[in-house]
Amino acid sequence: MKQEDFDSLAIFVAVVEELRREPFFSEDNHDTFSGDNSAVICHPMFLKSAVLPFRKIWMERERCAFRKRDGTGGIRELVFQEYPNLASANILRQRYYDEFEGQLKTPIGNGWATESKWQIVNLWLNTQLAHTGPKDPAKKKAWETDLADFNGCDARIGREKFEFLFRSSVGIIGHYYIEFEQMLAFPLFKKLRDEQGMKPSFEADVALKYNPYPDPKYKIHFDDTFWHLTRETANDSLLRLLARPRFSGLKSFLHPMFAKAEDAIAYITKSETLDALLKEANITVLTENQSPDTMFKGRCEKSAFAEAGTRPKRIKLDAFEGRKVRFYDDTLNVLSDVYAEFVIAFREARQHQRKPDKW
């Protein structure tokens, strides 16, 4: 790989790592839209912060651009050309070309607007968050947008829905960027750096060193008193993590097993594995034909989110009074994997708590 291309790859990795750490892309950000035409969204501060690195990957004139406007070139093409294991990379080609391009060209599937995600993002970036439109609207190019275009969409779609469409589009596209970096771009960068001895030139090295989330080796600590996640109770941490989509199946299991959140926390902190939790809490696992002899509390059927780029796995279970549960198919194994991830996330959440201020 040429030094110039390696530098572009290094900058891409640095920018996506910054994007990944933005609160807007956290699993704890749950933007929702309710039936009474109201949007519940995270604070604009988090959106604006995320747009800064997102725009660098989105704009074709940036060195770390994922693709050009016409769908060619960019970091995506470079990675697929240079990736050492072509068979492995080609498995994901459809996802990051056909599927990704399809996402850009189609609208959010709720019938609110005909504009594609690409059009919605361009409208907001070029008139609201990064720019204010072309200097002379009369001379704008075919692909450019101005405030009149934005105002027309806003009036037709509605302010609440319009912003929700933009936030959803940024979230979908941004997660493709993050996933691509983790699965292909960073492994290629690491291989070139560690095995072939390639080093970023000055410009790329600066991009890696001076991003807003510096390397832990630097003695820079974030002291954001408004950031509530450092002042959580154990109950807060439990409920916040269980609200993440990948842990929703675990929540459906824990809730009928434990009457209080405090009970669940007590057993979770003592149990590294699901098998240990079942034993510690005296939870009876019923066979398919075994009678529970207690009242039925509910059935859970959910998808467990697996690794990026793979199909989600199915969770199906029945819960009964007296801490009894019946797992179907491969649910016990799937839930065991989800629980193992949850324990790590819960432990990290508790370790990150800010110490009380001294009097």
GIWOCOR-V837888 format. One line per field, one symbol per residue. phi: phi as a letter, one per 30 degrees, with the letter a starting at -180 (. if undefined). psi: psi as a letter, one per 20 degrees, with the letter a starting at -180 (. if undefined). burial: b if it has 9 or more other ideal C-beta (glycine too) atoms within 8 Angstrom, else e. Layout:
# GIWOCOR-V837888
phi->???
psi->???
burial->???
This chain:
# GIWOCOR-V837888
phi->.deddddddddeedddddddcdedcddccbdbbcddibccbdeeeddddddededddddddddcedadediciidedddddcddcddddddceddccddddddddcdddbidbcddddddddedddbbccbcjddbedcddecdbbdddddddddddjedddddddddddddddddeddddddbddededddddccidbddedddddddcddcdeedddbbdbcdddddcbddddededdddddedcdddddddeddbdbdddddedddcbdbdeddeddchddcdddcdddibddckccbbccdcdeicddcccbaccbeihbbbcchceeddddddddddeddddddddddddeddd
psi->pqgghhggggggggghhgghiphhjqiiomprprikkqpoqrqhghghghhghghhhgphiqhjphrrhjjrbahghgghhiphnhgghhhighgifggghhghiqrpljjhqiprhggggggggiighhrkrqgnhhjqrhiqqahggghggghghpgghghhggghggggghhgggggghhggghgghghghhijqqqagghhghhhkrinrpihqmpqpmnhioiijkqrhgggghghiiphijhhhghghgihphqhhgggghghiohrhghggghjlppoqrhjpphjrppirqporppoaqpirqqqpppqpqqqklqqopqcjgggghggggghggghggghhhjppqqqq.
burial->eeeebbbbbbbbbbbbbbbbebbbbeebbebebeeeeebebeeeebbbbbbebbbbbbebebebbbbbeeeeebbbbbbbebbeeeeebeebbebbbebbbebbeebbeeebbebbbebbbbbbbbbeeeeebbeebeebeeebbbbebbeebbeebbebbbbbbbbbbbbbbbbbbbbbbbbbbbebbebbbeeeebebeebbbebbeebeebeeeeeeeeeeeeeebbebeebebbbbbbbbebbbbbbbbbebbbeebebbbebbeebebbebbbebbebebbeeeeebeeeeeeebebebeeeeeeeebbbbbbbbeeebbbbeeebbebbbbbbbbbbebbeebbeebeeeeee
